[in-house]
C-alpha cells in the first residue's frame, strides 16, 4: 500500500504541476493570439499607402500589448503580401502576379502591398515543468489582415480649351520664343500642342488595354459648336468624342484639335454634361463621373459666333442684348465686361448643378491673369464675388477656383500652371487621382 500510494501520489503531483504550467501556456497563447491580431489590424490601416509605416505600427501595437521585439526572447515578425487580383494596374495598389494561386504573393516595401501578417513568438511561462526535464516551450501566433479592392466604373470628360489664346503668340522668323506656336500649332511649347500631349497621357493612364470599366470622352470648347451653328470659328463636328473604353478613339479626336475662336467656359461644362449623359454613359449608383477642364478663366462673348441660329443654350449665353458684343472681348486682362460677367455667373451656376448631380470637376488653370494665390481657397464668401465688376486679375482665377469641386477652404481640385510644358505632368497627377477614386475596399 505504501508503494502504491507513493506511485499514485507522484503521478498526481506530476499531473498537477504540469496542469499549472499548461494553464500558463494556454493563457500565454490567448494573449499572443490577441496581440498578433491587433498588430496585424493596426498595420493594415496604413496599407497600401505606406508599407514601412504599416510594419512600424504593427510592431508598435505588439509592444503596446506587452510583446516588444527583441526583448525577453520575444520576436515580432511582420511580413507583407499582395493579394489583389485587379484586372488592370491602378496607381497605389499592388497586383498579385499569380492571381490563380489561392495564396497571396510576397510583397516588399515600396510595392503598395495590401496585406500584412504579424507573427509573435515568446518563451512559454513555466513553474514546474523544467523540474521534469522539459525544454523551453515557444508560444507563437500569426495573424494576417488583408485589404481587398474592387474597381468602380468611371466616366470622365476632358474639356480642352481650343480657343485663340492657346495658339498665341505666333513664332516669329527669329526663332521660337518660349510658348509660341508655329503655323501648324504642333511644336513643343505651343500651348495647344502641350495640352494635347497632356490629354493623350491622361487617356493612356485611364484607358489601359484590358480596361472594361473606365470610359473617357472629349469635349474641346470655344463659344459654339458645329452643329447646331455653322461658323468656321466654332468647334467642328467630329471633335466631340462620346464616352469610350477605346483609347485610340480618344487619341484620334485629340490629334485633330486646333486653336481658334473665343471662350465660353459655361458651354464647355454644358457640352461635358451632354457627353456624360450620352448614349454610352454607364448606369448605376456606383458610377463615378468627372470633368477635367483646362481654361484661363476668361470668358469672352462674340455675337458673331454666339447669336442667332444655333446659338448656345440659354443657360450659357448672356441675357443682356446678346446680339451685341462687349466693349472688349479679347483675351487680354481687362476690367470685367457686362456679358463676360453674366457668363461667369452662369458658368458657376452650371458647375453647381453638375456637382449636385454627383459630377466631380477638376480644373487646370493655364495663363490665368495676374499671379497665383494659393492661400485663397474655395469658400462661399469668395465665390459670392463671381460675376462682380472686378478686373480679370481677380475675376478669372476666382471663377476657376469656384467651379472646381474643391473641399471648402482648399484648392484640392484646382491646379494652376504658368508654362504650357507643365500641363502633361498636371494632367497625369489628376489622372492618377481619378483612377484612385475607382477603388473601393
N, C-alpha and C positions, 0 to 999 in steps of 0.2 A: 504493500500500500504506500509505503514511504517513497519507493522508487516511482510508482505510478503517479503519485501526487507531484513529485518533483518534475516529471516529464510534462504532465498537464500544465503545471504552473509555468514552466519555461515556455511552452508553446503559447500559453495565454499571454504572457508578458511580451513575447516577441510580436504576436499579433497586435497587441495593444500599442506598443511603441511604434510599430510600422503604420498602424492606423492613424496615429497622431501625425507622423510625417506625411502620410498620404493625404490627410486633410490639408496640411500646409501646402503640399504640391498643387492640389486642386484649387485651393484658394488663390495661390500664386497664378495659376494658369488663367483663372477667370479675370484676374486683374490685368494680366499681359494681353489677353484677347481684347478686352475693352480698350486698353491703351493703344493697341495696334489699330483697332477700328477707328478710334478718334483721330489718330495721327494720319491715317490714310484719308479720312474725310477732310481733315484740315488742309492737307497738301493738295487735294483735288480742287479746292476753291481757287487756286491760283493757276490752274490749267485751263486752256493751253497757253495762256498769255505769258507766263514766266515759269519755265521749268525749274530753274535753280531756286527760285523763291518757294516753289512747291516742296522741294526737298528740304530746304531750311525750315519751313514751317512744320513739316511732318516731324522733324527731329525736335523742334521746339515744343510741340504738343506732347511728344513722348516724354520729354524731360519734365514738362509740367505735371505729368501723371506719375512721376517717380522713376522714369527709366531714361537715364542720361547716357548717351552713347559713350563707351569707354570708361565708365565709372562703375566700380564694384563688379566687374565682369560682365556688364551689360553691353549688348551690341544692338544698335538700331540701324537697319539697312533699308533705306528707300530705294526702289527700283522704278524706272519709268518705262511705260509701254505705249504703243499706239494700237488702238482697236477700231478706229473709224474706217468704214468702207465706202466713203463718199465716191460718187461716180466720176467726179472731176475735181481738180485742185481748187481749193479755196484758201485765200491768204489767211495765215494764222492758225491753221488746223493741219495736223499730220494726216497721212493716209496709210493704212496698213498695206504694205506691199504684197501681202499674200491674203487677200480677202476671203479665199476659200477655206482658210485654216480657222478652226474654232478658237484658237488661242491668239491673244494679241501679240504683236511683234515687239521685240525690244526697241527702245527708243532712247535717244541721247538728248542731253541738254542742248537747247537751241533748235530742236526739231518740232516744237509746238506739240509735245506729247499730250495725250488725252486721258491717260490712266497712270495711277501710281500704286505700287504695292509696298507696304511697310512691314518688315519682319523684325520682331523684337525677341531677343533671347537673353536669359539671365540664369545664373546658377540657382537651382532649386533650394528652397529653405529646408533644413533638416535639423532634428534634435537628437534622435536616437539611431537613425539608420546607419550612420557612419560607424557605430559600435559593432555592427554586424558585417563589416567589410564591404558595404555598398559604396561604389564610387559616386562622384558628383553627378547629380542629375541636372540637365539643362532644360529649363522651362522655355518654351518658344511658341510664338503665334505669328501668322502672317495675315494681313488683310489688304484687299485691293479695292480702290474706289475708281470708277470709270465714268467718264463723261462721253455719252454718245450723241452725235449730232445728225439732224436731218436738214435737208435744204428746202426752203420755201420758194415758191415761184416768184420771179421778179419781172416787172415790166418797166423799162427805162427809156426815156426820150431825150435825145441830145438836141437842144435848141441852140444852134450856132449863129452868131452874128455874121451875116453875109452882106453887110452894108458898106457904103463907100469908105467909111473910116478904117475898115480892115484892109484896105489896099493903099492907104496913104502913109507916107509920101511916096511918090514915084522915084525910082532910082535914076540918077542923072548920068550924064556921059562921063563923069569923072570917077565913077566907081559906085560902090554900093554902100552908102551910109547905113548904119545900124537901123534895122526896122523898115527899110524901104522895100518897094515891090517892083519887080520888072514887069514888062508888058503882059507876060503870061501869069503873073502872080504866083509863081511856083518856086521862087528862090528861097533858100534858108534865111530866116529873119523876117520875111514878109508875114505880117500878122495872119492873113487868111490861110497861108500855107502852114504856118505853125499850128493854127487852130485845127486844120485838117489832120495834121500829123497827130495832134493830141487826141482827136476824136477816133482816129484809127487805133491808137494804142488802147484807148478806153474800151473800144469794141472788142479787141482781142482778149482783154482780161475777162470781160463778162461773157463772151461767147466762145469758149473753147470748143474743140471739135466734137467732143462727146456730150455736149450740153443738150438738155431737153427742157429745162425748167426756166431758163433765163432768156428774155427777149429784149432787143434794143430796137428803137425806132429813131428816125432822123427828121428834124423839123427846122431847116435853115429858115431864117426870117429876115424880112425887110418891112416895108409898110403895106405890102399887098401880095397876093398870090394869083398865079395863073393856073386854072381858073380860080375864082369866078371873074377876075378882072383881066383884061387884055392890055398889058403895058410892058414894054421892054425892061423897065426897071423893077418889075415885080419878080418874085421867086418863080422860076419856070416850073411848068408841070414836070413831074418826074424827080424833082429834088426831094420831095417829102417821101420818106420810106416808112411804110407801115411796120408795126412790130414784127420781128422775125427772130428765129434762132440761128439763122444763117449769117455768119459774119461777112461773107462775100457780098451779100445783098447790101449790107450797110456800107461796106468799103466802096462799092460801085457808086452809091449815092454821094459819099463824101468826095470821091475823086472829081466829080463834075461841078462842085460848088465853086463859085467865084464871087467877088465882092462888087456891089453897086447899090445904088438906091439909098433910101432913108430908113430911119429906125422907128419901129413900133414894138416896144418890148411887151406890151399888153397882147398884141397879136401873136407874138412868139408863144406866150403862155396859152392863149386860146387854141392855137394850132397844135401845141403839145397835148392839150386835153383831148382834142379830136383824135390824135393818134392813140392815146392811152385808152380811149373808149371805142376804138375802131373794131372792125370785124375780127382781128387777130388777138384782141385783148384776152388774157387769161381770166377765168372766172373763179370765184370763191373768196371766202373771207380771209384766207391765208395769203392771198396775192399782195405783194408789196409793190407800190408804184412810185416812180421817181421822175423828176425832170431835172436835167442839168443844163443850165443856161449860161451862155457866155455873152457878156454885154459890157458897154462902157457906161450904162445907166442914163444915157442922154436921149430921151425920147425927142423926136422932131417930126413935124407934120407937114406933108406936102399935099396940097389939094389936088395937084395934077395927077397924082398916082393913088390918092385915097378918097376921092369924092366922085360920086356918080355911080354908074352901073358897075356892080361887082365890088363896091366899097367894103371895108371891113365891117364886121357886125357892130351893132350899136354899143355893145359892151366895150369895144376897143376903138371908138372914134370920138373926137371931141364934140361937145354939144354946141359950142359957140361958133356960129357961122362956118360950118365945115367946108363950105365952098371957097373959103379964103385961106391963104397961108398966114402963119405968124409973121411978125416983123422980121424974124431971123429963124431959119430952120436948118442951119448948118451944124457941123459937129464941133465948132469951137466953144470954149467955155464962156457963156453969157448969162446975164440975169434970166430968170425963168420967164418964158413966154406963155401967153394965155392958153393956147391949145396944148402946148407941152405940159403945162401944169395939170390940165384936165386928163391928159393921157396918163400922167403919173398916178393920179388918184384912181383911175380905172384899172391901171396895172396892179396896184396894191389890192384893190377890191377883188380882182380875179385871182390873185395869189392867195388871198384869204379864203376864197371859195374852194380853191383846189386843196388847200390844207384841211379845210373842214370835210372834204371828201376823201381824206386819207392819203393825198399825194404829198410826198416829201420833196422839197425844192432845194437843190444845191445851186449856188450862184458863184460864177467866176468873174470877178471884175477885172477888166483889162483896159488900160489907157483911160482910167477914170480921172476926171478933172481934179486938180489940186493933189495933195499928198495924203497917203493912207492915215487913218486914225484908228489904230487897233484898240484904243482904250474905250471907244464908244461902241457898246454892244447894242443889240436889238432890244428896245424897251417900248412899252405903249406910248410913253411921253415923246420919245424920239420919233416914233413912226407917225404920231399925230401931225407932224410937220410936213408929211408928204403932200405935195400939191400947193404948198405956200410959195410966195414970190422969191424965195431965196435964189442966190446965184448958183449956177451949176456946180461951183466948187463945193457946195454943201449938199445941194438937192440930189445930184446924181448918185452919190455914194449912199445917201440916206435911202433912196428908193431901192437900190440893190440889196442893202442890208435888211431892209424891211420885208422884201418879198422872199428872202431866204427863210427856210424853216428852222432857224436857229433857236436854241433854248433861250428863254428870256434872260437878258443881261449878257449874252455871249454872241460870238460870231461863228459858232461851230459849223454852220452850213454856208458860210461866206468866205471865199478865198479871193485874194487880190494879187495881181502881178503887175509889174511895171514894164517888163520886157516880154515880147512875144515868145522868146526862146524858153521862157519858164512855163508856158502853157502845157506841154506834154507831161511834165512832172506833176503839176497840179491835177490834171485830169486823171493821172494814174493813181494819185492818192484818193481821189473821190471814188474811182472805180473799185478800189480795194475796200473802201468804207461801205459802199453799196453791197459788194459781194459778202462782206461780213454780216450784213443785216439779214442775209438769207439763212443764216444758221439759227437753228433752234435746238435746245437741248431736249 
